[in-house]
Amino acid sequence: MATSTLPLKQVISPSQLSEILQRSRVTIWRWIKEEQLPPPIKINGAVLGWKAEVINQWLDANVG
């Protein structure tokens, strides 16, 4: 099973996640809607992103 090396305290933006997963942003949002990917959190009430720890756990569970 592959393990990710993203820094744990980092926040991943939708465009960064798109690059990491090598999928379009449209696919990212579709996966969220279909509950295949954890939903992003709001940062400062407006900016959306994911804690790197959450993405690392998702990658470990879904890639490999």
C-alpha positions in Angstrom: 0.0 0.0 0.0 1.3 3.4 -0.9 1.9 6.0 1.8 1.7 9.7 1.1 4.3 12.3 2.2 2.2 15.5 2.4 3.1 17.7 5.4 0.5 17.1 8.1 -0.2 20.7 8.9 -0.6 21.9 5.3 -3.9 22.8 3.8 -4.5 21.5 0.3 -6.4 23.7 -2.2 -8.7 22.2 -4.8 -6.2 23.0 -7.5 -3.4 21.4 -5.6 -5.5 18.3 -4.9 -6.3 18.2 -8.6 -2.6 18.1 -9.3 -1.9 15.5 -6.6 -4.6 13.1 -7.9 -3.9 14.0 -11.5 -7.7 14.5 -12.1 -9.6 17.6 -13.2 -11.2 19.9 -10.7 -14.6 18.8 -12.1 -13.8 15.2 -11.2 -12.7 16.3 -7.7 -16.1 18.1 -7.1 -18.0 15.1 -8.6 -16.2 12.7 -6.2 -17.1 15.0 -3.3 -20.8 15.1 -4.4 -20.7 11.2 -4.8 -19.1 11.0 -1.3 -16.0 9.2 -2.7 -13.8 12.0 -1.4 -14.0 13.8 1.9 -15.6 17.3 1.7 -13.3 20.3 2.0 -13.4 22.6 5.1 -13.8 26.3 5.1 -10.8 28.3 6.1 -11.5 31.9 7.3 -15.1 31.4 6.3 -14.5 31.5 2.6 -11.5 29.5 1.3 -12.1 25.8 0.8 -9.4 23.2 1.3 -8.5 19.9 2.9 -6.1 19.2 5.8 -3.2 17.2 4.4 -3.7 14.6 7.1 -7.2 13.9 5.8 -6.0 13.6 2.2 -3.1 11.3 3.4 -5.6 9.0 5.1 -7.8 9.0 2.0 -4.9 8.2 -0.3 -3.7 5.4 2.0 -7.2 3.9 2.0 -8.0 4.3 -1.7 -4.7 4.1 -3.7 -2.5 1.1 -3.8 
